[in-house]
Amino acid sequence: MPKFIFLLLFSLGSWAMQAQKTLAWPILAMTNYEQDPMSGQYTPHFPSILEDQYENQDVVIAGYLIPIDVEANTYALSKNPFSACFFCGNAGPETVIELKFAADPGRFATDKYLPIKGTLILNRNGSGLFFTLKNAEISG
């Protein structure tokens, strides 16, 4: 009987880990985009792997937390530390994810490296960031 319980717990643990996918920055980097010369607005062109395997899925990705407006609970997760992120001109818009936390995450120092989990939303309309993690929370 103890062996059965171990196998059951192992199976449930494996299922829980499969419920969320690990998302890697190189997959996001496959996103191409064009910039409108008049408005400066970017229009993303997402790769099929993002649309087919990650869109509207629960994912986990680690990056550098960048507080945008702490009072409004607005944060971004960046592939790079703040000094080299998209907002500073050293990377592209495919290297930053908007975070919409499920609950107030508290305060964080800029460039804290954290794993974040949430539901990946692809922003096709060109306003805002290309990616959003909805119902985000710290994972770990």
SERO-4910 file (N, C-alpha, C, O; in steps of 0.05 Angstrom, whole numbers):
BEGIN
 pado doro    nc1    nc2    nc3   cac1   cac2   cac3    cc1    cc2    cc3    oc1    oc2    oc3
  Met    A     16    -24      0      0      0      0     17     25      0     10     44    -15
  Pro    A     39     28     16     55     52     15     66     57    -13     69     80    -21
  Lys    A     73     36    -28     83     40    -55     62     52    -73     68     70    -89
  Phe    A     37     44    -69     14     55    -85     11     85    -78      7    101    -97
  Ile    A     13     92    -53     10    121    -45     33    137    -58     28    159    -67
  Phe    A     57    127    -57     80    141    -69     75    145    -99     80    168   -108
  Leu    A     66    125   -113     61    127   -142     39    148   -147     40    163   -166
  Leu    A     18    148   -130     -4    166   -134      6    195   -130      0    213   -146
  Leu    A     21    200   -109     32    226   -103     51    235   -125     51    258   -134
  Phe    A     68    217   -135     86    223   -157     71    231   -182     78    250   -196
  Ser    A     50    216   -188     33    222   -212     20    249   -209     19    264   -228
  Leu    A      9    255   -186     -4    281   -182     16    303   -184     10    324   -195
  Gly    A     40    300   -173     60    320   -175     69    325   -203     73    347   -212
  Ser    A     72    303   -219     79    306   -247     57    321   -263     63    337   -280
  Trp    A     32    315   -257     10    328   -270     10    358   -264      6    374   -282
  Ala    A     15    365   -238     16    393   -230     38    409   -244     34    432   -252
  Met    A     61    396   -248     83    409   -261     77    413   -291     87    432   -303
  Gln    A     61    395   -303     54    398   -331     33    419   -335     30    429   -358
  Ala    A     19    427   -314     -3    446   -317      8    474   -325     -7    490   -336
  Gln    A     33    479   -319     45    504   -328     70    498   -344     85    480   -337
  Lys    A     74    513   -365     97    508   -382    119    528   -376    114    551   -368
  Thr    A    144    520   -380    166    538   -377    169    553   -404    171    540   -425
  Leu    A    169    579   -402    173    596   -426    201    607   -425    209    619   -405
  Ala    A    215    604   -447    243    614   -449    244    639   -466    229    642   -485
  Trp    A    262    657   -459    265    682   -474    271    678   -504    261    693   -520
  Pro    A    286    657   -511    291    653   -540    265    648   -556    264    655   -580
  Ile    A    245    636   -543    220    633   -558    206    660   -562    196    665   -584
  Leu    A    207    677   -542    196    704   -546    212    720   -567    200    736   -582
  Ala    A    238    715   -568    255    729   -587    249    722   -616    258    735   -634
  Met    A    234    700   -620    226    693   -647    204    712   -659    198    710   -682
  Thr    A    194    729   -642    174    748   -650    187    770   -667    206    783   -659
  Asn    A    177    773   -691    186    795   -709    166    818   -706    144    815   -697
  Tyr    A    175    841   -714    158    865   -712    166    885   -733    189    885   -743
  Glu    A    148    903   -738    154    926   -755    145    951   -741    126    950   -725
  Gln    A    159    973   -747    152    998   -734    141   1017   -755    153   1021   -776
  Asp    A    118   1029   -748    106   1049   -765    123   1074   -764    127   1085   -742
  Pro    A    134   1084   -787    152   1107   -786    138   1133   -778    151   1151   -767
  Met    A    112   1134   -782     97   1159   -774     91   1159   -744     96   1179   -731
  Ser    A     80   1137   -734     71   1137   -706     92   1126   -687     92   1132   -663
  Gly    A    111   1110   -698    131   1098   -681    121   1073   -668    135   1060   -653
  Gln    A     96   1066   -673     83   1042   -660     93   1017   -673     97   1015   -697
  Tyr    A     98    997   -656    107    970   -664     84    951   -669     65    951   -653
  Thr    A     85    936   -690     65    915   -695     79    888   -695     97    883   -711
  Pro    A     72    871   -675     85    845   -673     75    824   -693     51    825   -701
  His    A     92    806   -700     85    782   -716     96    758   -700    120    752   -700
  Phe    A     77    745   -687     84    723   -669     90    697   -684     76    691   -704
  Pro    A    110    682   -675    115    656   -687     93    636   -680     80    638   -659
  Ser    A     89    616   -697     68    597   -692     71    582   -666     52    574   -654
  Ile    A     96    577   -657    100    563   -632     88    578   -609     77    565   -591
  Leu    A     90    604   -609     78    620   -588     47    618   -589     34    614   -568
  Glu    A     36    621   -613      7    620   -616     -4    593   -610    -25    590   -598
  Asp    A      9    572   -619     -1    545   -616      4    532   -589    -13    517   -579
  Gln    A     27    538   -577     34    523   -553     34    539   -527     34    528   -505
  Tyr    A     34    566   -529     37    582   -505     15    602   -500      9    610   -477
  Glu    A      2    611   -521    -19    632   -519    -42    622   -501    -52    600   -505
  Asn    A    -50    638   -482    -71    632   -463    -65    608   -445    -83    595   -435
  Gln    A    -40    601   -443    -31    579   -426    -17    590   -401     -6    612   -401
  Asp    A    -18    574   -380     -3    581   -356     26    575   -360     34    552   -367
  Val    A     43    595   -356     72    592   -361     88    603   -338     77    618   -321
  Val    A    113    595   -337    132    606   -317    156    616   -333    166    602   -351
  Ile    A    165    640   -326    189    651   -339    204    668   -318    191    681   -301
  Ala    A    230    667   -319    246    682   -299    258    706   -313    266    704   -337
  Gly    A    260    728   -299    272    752   -310    276    773   -289    272    768   -265
  Tyr    A    283    797   -297    289    819   -279    263    835   -276    252    845   -296
  Leu    A    255    838   -251    230    854   -246    236    883   -247    255    893   -235
  Ile    A    220    897   -262    223    926   -266    197    940   -257    177    938   -270
  Pro    A    198    954   -234    174    969   -226    170    993   -245    188   1009   -250
  Ile    A    146    994   -256    139   1016   -274    124   1038   -258    132   1061   -260
  Asp    A    104   1030   -244     89   1048   -226     80   1031   -202     59   1018   -204
  Val    A     95   1032   -181     90   1016   -158     62   1021   -146     48   1003   -137
  Glu    A     55   1047   -144     29   1054   -132      6   1043   -149    -15   1036   -138
  Ala    A      9   1041   -175    -12   1030   -193     -8   1000   -197    -22    987   -213
  Asn    A     11    988   -182     16    959   -184     24    951   -213     15    930   -222
  Thr    A     40    967   -226     48    962   -253     78    954   -254     95    970   -246
  Tyr    A     83    930   -264    110    919   -265    114    907   -293     95    901   -307
  Ala    A    139    904   -300    147    889   -324    169    869   -316    183    873   -296
  Leu    A    170    848   -332    192    829   -328    209    831   -353    199    830   -376
  Ser    A    235    833   -349    253    837   -371    274    815   -373    282    804   -353
  Lys    A    281    809   -397    303    790   -402    329    801   -391    347    786   -382
  Asn    A    332    827   -392    356    841   -384    352    859   -360    329    867   -354
  Pro    A    373    865   -345    371    884   -323    363    911   -334    366    916   -358
  Phe    A    352    928   -317    341    954   -325    360    970   -343    352    982   -363
  Ser    A    386    970   -337    405    986   -352    408    977   -381    419    992   -397
  Ala    A    399    952   -387    402    942   -414    375    933   -426    374    919   -445
  Cys    A    353    942   -414    327    933   -423    316    950   -446    328    969   -454
  Phe    A    293    942   -456    280    954   -478    276    984   -474    279   1000   -492
  Phe    A    268    992   -449    262   1019   -443    287   1037   -446    285   1062   -449
  Cys    A    311   1025   -444    335   1041   -445    348   1039   -473    369   1051   -478
  Gly    A    335   1026   -491    344   1025   -519    365   1004   -526    375   1004   -548
  Asn    A    371    986   -508    391    966   -513    380    938   -520    395    919   -523
  Ala    A    354    936   -523    341    911   -530    315    917   -545    308    941   -548
  Gly    A    302    897   -554    277    901   -569    253    896   -551    255    887   -529
  Pro    A    229    902   -562    204    899   -547    198    870   -541    180    864   -524
  Glu    A    211    851   -554    207    823   -549    221    813   -523    219    790   -516
  Thr    A    235    831   -510    250    824   -486    237    833   -460    249    833   -439
  Val    A    211    842   -462    197    853   -439    169    842   -438    156    840   -459
  Ile    A    159    835   -414    132    825   -411    118    842   -390    129    847   -368
  Glu    A     94    851   -396     77    865   -377     67    845   -357     58    823   -364
  Leu    A     67    853   -331     57    835   -310     31    847   -298     30    870   -290
  Lys    A     10    831   -298    -15    838   -285    -18    819   -262    -28    796   -266
  Phe    A    -10    827   -238    -10    809   -215    -39    804   -206    -56    821   -207
  Ala    A    -43    779   -197    -69    770   -187    -75    784   -161    -98    791   -155
  Ala    A    -55    789   -145    -57    803   -119    -33    821   -116    -13    818   -130
  Asp    A    -35    841    -99    -13    860    -95     12    844    -87     12    830    -67
  Pro    A     33    846   -103     57    830    -98     75    842    -77     95    830    -69
  Gly    A     69    866    -68     86    879    -49    107    895    -64    104    900    -89
  Arg    A    127    904    -51    148    921    -64    173    904    -70    180    886    -54
  Phe    A    185    910    -92    209    896   -100    230    916   -109    224    938   -119
  Ala    A    255    909   -105    277    925   -116    279    921   -146    274    900   -156
  Thr    A    286    943   -160    290    941   -189    312    920   -194    332    919   -179
  Asp    A    308    904   -214    327    884   -223    328    859   -205    347    844   -206
  Lys    A    308    855   -189    306    830   -174    300    808   -194    280    810   -209
  Tyr    A    316    787   -195    312    765   -214    294    745   -201    300    733   -180
  Leu    A    270    741   -214    249    724   -202    236    706   -224    233    715   -247
  Pro    A    228    683   -216    210    667   -233    181    677   -229    172    680   -206
  Ile    A    167    682   -250    139    691   -249    122    672   -265    129    663   -287
  Lys    A     99    666   -254     80    649   -269     54    665   -274     47    682   -258
  Gly    A     41    658   -296     16    671   -303      7    661   -330     19    644   -342
  Thr    A    -15    672   -339    -27    664   -365    -16    683   -386    -19    708   -384
  Leu    A     -4    672   -407      9    688   -428    -13    698   -447    -28    683   -459
  Ile    A    -13    724   -451    -31    738   -470    -13    751   -491      6    765   -484
  Leu    A    -20    747   -516     -5    760   -538    -21    785   -547    -45    783   -553
  Asn    A     -7    807   -548    -20    833   -555    -16    838   -585      6    846   -593
  Arg    A    -36    833   -600    -33    836   -629    -39    864   -640    -32    870   -663
  Asn    A    -51    881   -624    -59    907   -634    -37    928   -635    -42    950   -645
  Gly    A    -14    922   -624      8    941   -626      9    962   -605     28    978   -604
  Ser    A    -11    964   -588    -10    984   -567     -1    969   -541    -11    948   -535
  Gly    A     17    981   -527     28    968   -503     50    948   -510     60    948   -532
  Leu    A     57    932   -491     78    912   -495     66    888   -511     42    884   -511
  Phe    A     84    873   -524     75    850   -540     63    828   -523     44    814   -532
  Phe    A     74    824   -499     66    802   -482     56    812   -455     66    832   -444
  Thr    A     36    797   -444     26    802   -417     24    776   -403     15    756   -414
  Leu    A     31    776   -377     25    753   -360      2    762   -342      6    778   -324
  Lys    A    -21    751   -347    -45    757   -331    -46    738   -307    -37    715   -309
  Asn    A    -57    748   -285    -59    732   -260    -31    724   -252    -27    701   -242
  Ala    A    -12    742   -255     16    736   -249     20    733   -219      7    745   -202
  Glu    A     39    716   -212     48    713   -184     77    703   -184     86    690   -203
  Ile    A     90    707   -162    117    698   -159    117    668   -156    101    657   -141
  Ser    A    134    654   -171    134    625   -171    160    616   -158    181    613   -170
  Gly    A    158    611   -132    181    600   -119    193    617    -98    212    609    -85
***
